[in-house]
Amino acid sequence: MAVKKSENKPNLQQVSINLDTTPVLYTDNINLNVNPDGVVLDVMQRLGPTNQTRIVSRVGMSRDHAKKFVEKLGKLLLKSEGKLATGKSILN
């Protein structure tokens, strides 16, 4: 018997991560640089009570990818705000 893919569900991608070598980097500051070719995000962290910051990661992407990122992040934030308002998960 053949297995039919659901027409309504997108292909799910499996992601693996090595937690020992891929830490979560906290950010409280982001600098964005944009030009006609793409976008670079300098993800930064404040150094204690000083006025200094350090870059913890730099991420570059095409303008098209950046637009998709903004759209997806916006939708996710709206969904999570709905969860906070109702107390029920609507992310699934």
Wavefront OBJ file of the C-alpha trace (Angstrom):
o trace
v 0.000 0.000 0.000
v 1.333 3.444 -0.927
v 1.595 6.165 1.706
v 0.035 9.429 0.604
v 1.486 12.689 1.853
v -0.943 15.167 3.306
v -1.516 17.998 0.851
v -2.116 20.530 3.643
v 0.949 19.894 5.800
v 4.352 21.267 4.810
v 7.343 18.936 4.809
v 8.731 18.785 8.327
v 12.480 19.025 8.602
v 14.319 17.176 11.351
v 16.962 19.216 13.122
v 19.686 17.738 15.280
v 21.771 19.776 17.694
v 24.790 18.979 19.823
v 23.975 20.751 23.096
v 27.606 20.501 24.212
v 28.919 22.544 21.283
v 25.907 24.731 20.424
v 25.080 26.946 23.398
v 22.220 29.425 23.573
v 23.739 32.881 23.274
v 21.813 35.559 25.162
v 21.284 38.895 23.449
v 19.983 42.214 24.640
v 21.182 44.258 21.673
v 21.123 43.828 17.888
v 22.725 45.943 15.206
v 21.363 45.548 11.655
v 23.263 46.368 8.483
v 21.385 46.293 5.174
v 22.535 46.841 1.613
v 21.069 45.904 -1.791
v 22.665 42.440 -1.570
v 21.671 41.343 1.924
v 21.363 41.798 5.656
v 23.868 41.260 8.467
v 22.727 41.012 12.084
v 25.326 41.637 14.779
v 23.833 39.964 17.855
v 25.323 41.550 20.952
v 25.347 41.324 24.728
v 25.868 44.123 27.240
v 28.870 43.678 29.508
v 27.524 44.190 33.018
v 26.783 47.720 34.167
v 29.196 49.243 31.617
v 28.346 50.908 28.315
v 30.265 48.185 26.438
v 28.801 45.394 24.339
v 30.349 42.367 22.687
v 29.211 40.604 19.550
v 28.202 37.035 20.402
v 27.160 36.095 16.866
v 26.961 37.505 13.354
v 24.296 36.253 10.964
v 24.144 37.178 7.299
v 21.311 36.424 4.884
v 19.824 37.509 1.583
v 17.149 40.192 1.526
v 14.568 37.574 0.487
v 15.512 35.337 3.413
v 15.380 38.325 5.795
v 11.835 39.138 4.623
v 10.756 35.542 5.259
v 12.440 35.616 8.671
v 10.590 38.803 9.661
v 7.266 37.359 8.488
v 7.724 34.060 10.381
v 9.005 35.763 13.536
v 6.084 38.188 13.489
v 3.566 35.346 13.197
v 5.259 33.392 15.983
v 5.257 36.423 18.298
v 1.567 37.051 17.619
v 0.760 33.414 18.376
v 2.741 33.471 21.599
v 1.005 36.693 22.674
v -2.310 34.938 22.119
v -1.121 32.123 24.365
v -0.197 34.600 27.073
v -3.618 36.267 26.840
v -5.648 33.040 26.936
v -3.342 30.787 28.933
v -3.783 28.087 26.277
v -1.233 27.013 23.693
v -2.157 27.951 20.115
v 1.249 27.209 18.592
v 0.382 23.647 17.570
l 1 2 3 4 5 6 7 8 9 10 11 12 13 14 15 16 17 18 19 20 21 22 23 24 25 26 27 28 29 30 31 32 33 34 35 36 37 38 39 40 41 42 43 44 45 46 47 48 49 50 51 52 53 54 55 56 57 58 59 60 61 62 63 64 65 66 67 68 69 70 71 72 73 74 75 76 77 78 79 80 81 82 83 84 85 86 87 88 89 90 91 92
